[in-house]
Amino acid sequence: MLRLPPFQLEEPKSLYAALVLLAEAKGQAMVIAGGTDLLPNLKHRLFEPKLLVSLARIEGFIGIELQEDGALLIGPMTPLAQVAASELVQDRAPALAQAASLVAGPQLRTQGTLGGNVMLDTRCQWYNQTHFWRQSLGYCLKKDGTECHVVKGGQKCVAAASNDTAAPLMTLQASLCFERLNEKRELPIRDLWSSDGIWNKRCDQDELLTSIRIPAQEEGHRGAYGKLRTRESIDFPLLGIAARLTLSDDAMISSAELCGVALAARPSMVRGVSEALTGTRPGSDEFTSGLESAAQLAYKQLRPVDNVPGSAWYRREMVPVLVKRTLQAAARGEGPVHPL
């Protein structure tokens, strides 16, 4: 039986109280939201904090609000199931609703939160194992060891960002509000990530994610999310693709973006996609040609490694397949995409 390590649990009822606890802990505390990923990691001794600060009782951390400027403001403790089912999100940020609907299974989506998924720890098949398993291997670069088992001689951890919702939030140009004691800042989500899988976020341990803001999208906005995984539920992504299209009044594509996740330590925007698709009309020969160009751009730029279960070669070969299907789903206003 895998048991939790000893720790103290605090359940503050205000944001201020939570920030005081994090400041006083001086890096020895961790935040627990839904706990669907953190608790298994604690049992595997991937973390051994002295203090867990629960966000469950903080008022105002759950909810989806439409602001006067058309932006969506989502509380970090909003369950993924609520995000997936929200008509506001489905209408204004469809790729995010789809991605939330594909995280794990129904029970975990009810418990897991949007903020928890955004702040998800990176994952690797050499890291997310029991302590006994990791010890027998000599540990790894991310935890307790000095050797990367993915990249021979590698000096930087390449554990994968496996949070489904990160990719659509990137294409939606979302921003995140972080707070620490006596300090508050807003950070574009595209600036959150670093390439170091040990800690792939540009925020400190005493900073708390307090809201996710999605700006109003242009008229004609469409989005979709495609997820490759071994099983159609429960599993983390082997590959995730978020697509955003904007269609003009004459049904021509005026802009496009793609983001891939579960490849490296940070989600990856695909460069050149808008140029490949702008000026084409979905369903036309030009659009089909643009899809092929976008798929090849993604194939060149998104390069999986053996950091998650599943052949890196297979995952890479599926990149253009999933890209084309996800873009087609976005153009039709459909989704989510299940490639298997």
N, C-alpha and C positions, 0 to 999 in steps of 0.2 A: 504494500500500500504506500502511495506517495503522500506524505504529510506536508502541511504548510510549515514553514519555519516560524519561530516565535517572533511576534511583533506586537506593537501597541496600535490599537485602532482608535482614531478620533473621528467624530461625526459632527463637524461644525455646522451651525445653522445659519451662518452668514458668510459672505465672501470675505469680509475683513478678518473674521476669525480663522478662516482657512489660510489666508495669506500670512497671518501671524505665525501659524503653526509651521508653514513651509519655511518662513524666514528663520525661525528659531532652530529648526532641525539641521540647518547648515549642510544640505546635501544628503542627509541620512533618511529622508522621507520620500515616499512615492504617493502619487495621487491615484485613487481608485474610482473609476466611473462605473461602468457596468461590470467590470471584472472578468469578462469572458476570455480575455487573453492574459491578463495579469495573473490571475490565480493559478492557471496551469504553469505559467513561467515561474511563479514562486515555488510551486511543488517540485519543479525541476532544478531549483536552486540557481536559476539564472539571475535572480535578484534576491537579496536578503536585507531589506530595509528594516530599520528599527521602528519606523512609524509609517502607518498607512493613513492617509487623509481622505476620507470618503466625501464625495460631492453630492451624495444622495439627498441630503436634507437642506441644501442651499436653495432658497427661494429664487425663482426667476431663471433657473438654469434649464428649464424644459419649455419648449414652445417654438412655434414658427410664426413670425410676424411679418406682414406686408407693410413696408414703410411708405411714407408719402411720396418718395422719389421712385417707387416701384421696386426697390431693393427688397430682398428677403433677409431677415435677421433670424438666425437659428441658434437656440441655446445649446451649449455643448453636451448637456445631459439628455437631449431629445433622443428617444429610442430610434434606432434605425428603421424599425417597423413603421413608426409614425412618419418618418421622412419619406419612406417608400409609398405610403398610403396617402400622403397629403396632396390634395388637388392643387394647392398653390405651387408646390414643388413640381408636380407632374406637368403643370402648365408652363411654368416659368424657368424650370431647370430640369427638363425631362431626363437627361443623362444621369443626373445625381439621383433622382428617384429610382431609376433602373439599377444603378450601381448599388444603392442601399438595399434594393429588393433581392440582390444576388449575394449579399454577405452571408456566409454560413447557412444556417437553417432557421426555420420560424422561431424556435424557442430562443436561439441566440440573438436574433434580430430584435426580439422583444426586450431582452436584457441589455444588449450592447447598445452603445450610444454613438452619435455622429462624432462628437468630440473625441471619444475613445478611438474610433477608427482613424481619424485624422492623425492622432498622436501615437498610433500603433508602433510598437517596436519592430525593427527590421527582423526578417526571418531568414534562416538558412538551415539546410538539411543536416549540417554538421553542428549546429548550435542548438536548435530546438529539440533537444533530447534530454533524457534523464541524466542526473549527475554521474551515475555509474557508467553509462554509455560514454559520456564525454571524457570521463577520467581514463577509461580504458584506451581511448584514442590519443590521450595526451592533451586534451582540451583544444581550444582554437584561439585565433587572434581576437575574437570578439569577447571571449570570457575565459580568463584564467590561464591562457596559453600564449604562445608566441608565433604559432604557425598557422597560415591560412591553408585550409585543405581544398579550397576551390581554385585558387591561383597559386601555383607553386612558386615560393619565394616572394609572394605578395606582401607588401608592407601596409596595405590599407584593406580594411574589412569590406567585403562586397556582398554582405547579407542584403537581401532584397526588401525594398519597400513594397509591402504586399497589401496595402490599404486600398480597397476598391474605390472608395469615395474620393481619394486624392486626385485621380486622373480627371474626372469630370469637374471637380472644383478648380483644377488648373485651367481647363478650357473656358470656364465661366469667369475667370479672373476674380475669384473670391478673395476676400481679405479676412484675416484673423485678428481678434483682439486678445492681447496677452496682458495680464496684470501681475504685478508683484507688489509687495508692501510699498506704498507711496509712489508707485510708478505704473503707468498705463501706456501701451503703445499698440498701434495697428500695423500689421505686417501683411503685405501681399503674399498669398500662399505660394506664389512662384519663387519668393525669396526665402521660404521657410527651410528648404531642403539643402543639405550638404551631401557630398559624395562619400562620406565616411560612415560605413554601416554600423560602427560601434554606437554612435549617436548621430543620427542623420538630420537633426533639426537645429536651426539657429535660434535656440531659446535656451534659457538656463533652467535648472531643476527647480528653482523656487518661483518660476513664472507659471502662471495658470492660464490656460485657454478659457476665455469667458464668453466668447461669441464667434459665430461664423457669419460673415456678411457676403451675400451674392448680389452684385449690382444688377440693375434692370438691364435686360438684354434687348438688342435691337428688334424691331419688328421683323418678322420672318425667321426668328430664331428656331432652330431645330437641333436636337441632340440625341445621342444614343450611346449606350455602353455595351461592349461585348466582352465576355469573360470565358477564357479557356481554363478548364479544370478537369481533373480526372473523373469526379462524380458531379452530378448536377445539383448537389447541395453539400453543405458542410465545408467542403474544401476551400482552402485559400487559392488565389489565382495562380496558375502557371503563367498566365499572360492576361493583362487587361488592357483594353483599348477604349478610350473615350473620344467621341467625335462631336464637333460642333460645326454646324453650317448656318449661314445667314442667307436667306433667299430674298431677292428684291421683289418689287411689285409685279414684274414681268416673269417671275418664277426662275430667274437666273441666279446662280450662286454669286454672292458678292464678297464673301469671305468664308474661310474654313480653317479649322484647327484640329490637330490630333495630339493625344497624349497617351503614352504607354506606361504601364506600371507592372511591378513584379519582375523586373529585369535586372535592375541594379539598386544601389542604395537610395536612389532618388527617382521620382517619376520623371519621365523624359518627354519633352515636347518634340514633335517631329517638324523639322524645318522645311520650308518650301511647299507645304501642302496647299496653302491658300493660292499661291501662284499656279499650281497645277490644276485647280478646280474653278477658280474665279472666271466668270464669263460663260460657264457651261450650264446647260439646263438638264436637270435630272431626267433620265430616260433617253437622252440623246446619245448619238455616237461620240460626240465630244466629251460628254460626261463619262462614258465608258472608258475613253482614252485617258481622261483625267484620273479616274480611279486607278488605272494601271500605273500611272506615274506616281500617284500618292502611295500606292502599295510598295513600289520599288524604293521610294524615298525612305519609307519606314523600314524596309528590309535592310537597307544600308546603314541606317542610324540606330536601330534597336537591335542590340546584340546580346541575347541571353547568355549567361554562363551557368555552370552546374551548381548554382546556389540553392535551388529549390528542387524537390522531387520532380522527376520527369526529365527526359533527354533535352539538353540545351539545343541540340541540332533540331529536334522535332519542334520545340518551342519557336525557334527562329523561322523554320519553314512555315509555321502557322501564322507568323506575323502578317504577311501580305493577304492571306486568306481572311483573317479576322478584321484587318483594316478595311478591305473592300466590303465585307458584309456589314460592318458597323456603319460605314459611310452610306451605304445603300439604305440601311434601316433609318438613319437620320434623315435622309432625303425624303423617304416615304412617311416620316413621322411615326415610325414604329420602333420596337425594341422591347425588352433587351435582347441581345444576340447570344444564342447558344450554338457554338460552331460544331458541336459533336452530335 
